[in-house]
């Protein structure tokens, strides 16, 4: 998932975050974490004090030591009227042991109609049972296999409430005439639309036939064909092995526009031109990344622009990143999101975390790469601003978190893996890599990263695999510069090690005296020269405002800078946070429009929390109840807890 979330310390509170790949899209509350701790992992793998075992996936029921799913064939029909996906998943298995029974798969809220198993096309009906449902993990599906069976075909349908599928009514789309569907599988939601081994350590190829209403187009994290006729039957193939959380499907009134030789955009016709213009640098980003970190291994890199209810910034589904439309700002100011999702083509999709404890291997490397891509395409100043904002995010998070959640190799046993999505794996991971770069030099570090991506390509690895690799490479090559104890401190201990780099930007620090002068009444807002300010500077300027501003100060800011009418969603968000806590009524119509038209949790959760904390719960309830039919299930869950308390469901 994706870019800069610019929370002030005030906003962060005790947030945990979840899902999608965008950096730190807020999700669960600390209360949610607390009740998650009560639940138990499968197989009693959890021990009171012992550290989690590297490579063990505490968030899957699958018996991956006995069987590995190597390939999946999907034949699915999408029923918008019933909000159900229905059809067959055929799994090809590799047997790792003599043990023949049972095969255990992950499911969540699936209706299993029948299971057949055998060899090739010689399949016979077999017995299956659904086990006890765990609130975080779903329900294990145990299948009795005939001797030597390597093929299992499962007929099933999804629930209308599937946690990984969102069904949108036509009025929730840009065009307003056709329904829309999209899936979001990370971290453990693939199991809500496909029965499989839903663990990032299992890699599989897949083929799919997707049947839709004939006026709609289906796209997947696979070999999309923009030329494919819109006829309601779409064939896909993903020939590179990927983990289940990268299987993705979207169906809607989608058109395609190329941006470069290997890059293009899928979007509703209404958004297509704006998106293609906003993200026109994608091909250059791709080329720049290849130059340093080796060839792009996935053929095409396209973007899919989702309706505004997408709860995250972006999701790095291979060959087809899913992107929120809220980053179409008209001035490319928020395209770090694209750099981030693209970077995942190396860190995350090519070299993948083996379990959700190892998420920092995905997100820390990706955040580091994002900064480098931004520097390459947009220059040093932008690079420093992105880095400085990332550092501020990290500091804000560290100020509010328990020690155990500041550890990069986080212990997630008994917790919802969505809770891992804080700034820690992203920004602390990136800062760690930046320190390595500083110590051995950029050229040497880039060579290391290139070798690392090649060495582990198409593998899922643990934190300890990374450490062992580091021991054989950099720690031997640079014994004077690097120290294993310090590296272990970065990975296994809370906080930031003393003496770590602290990225700063002059473009920000020069704003501090201006803000102070305005607050002190020495200058008028209208006299501040904001002509060349970037969005980053606006955010920095606004987020640094004191808790309380007077009515006249608010009016002055608004009339000088047109903040209530800002078209940039990040700037609008920062301003609305100020407006809510200062009860600035002229912005409330915009606030209501913002909350009802956007489903991105990064914005919604802090705004709803702010409303509740500033004694405007009634207003929060009224807007939420009006808007929630249009929100993603995850957005509803998270914000219900914010508005109604931790026990709300
Ligand atoms: Zn990411």
Boltz pocket constraint, residues with backbone or C-beta under 6 A from the ligand:
constraints:
  - pocket:
      binder: B
      contacts: [[A, 1], [A, 2], [A, 20], [A, 21], [A, 22], [A, 23], [A, 316], [A, 340], [A, 344], [A, 362], [A, 363], [A, 366]]
      max_distance: 6.0
